[in-house]
């Protein structure tokens, strides 16, 4: 149950893509999460937004209308 709760908390979060791959890893709330781009073409530096999840990964879409100033932005160095 707590794993699903943590995954649910990631919905709406956004971050910059570090690569142009469709799969990757992002650290949110101190935990690493696998993600998969399900909509759009990822490019290095593109803004990705978490829209859904499964038991093993987050599903993200490319949304370059979001900015780092967004309250849901996650800095992922």
Steps between C-alpha positions, in 0.01 A plus 500: 500500500773751585669433164181589315460810718851616405431435130171691520682800651717524185200569269533853360869534586725619219873486431753555224610196301869422535508295178304443180400147603141385544592333833693633795529543875396804705547556873183638662460539876836329542397182321599391149217437255514348154309700243381452142402773253156408362419818308734725305858466389752539783801721445776589740369792705132444412251548782332175601182479708387194698144409392453141623678201651505124518638278774849527349533838324373852444345603170598847380417727210707772337353836609724791407235750614614443860793687656741456788299761692201261508417395857516133392850523347753244628866596460682186389874573479 
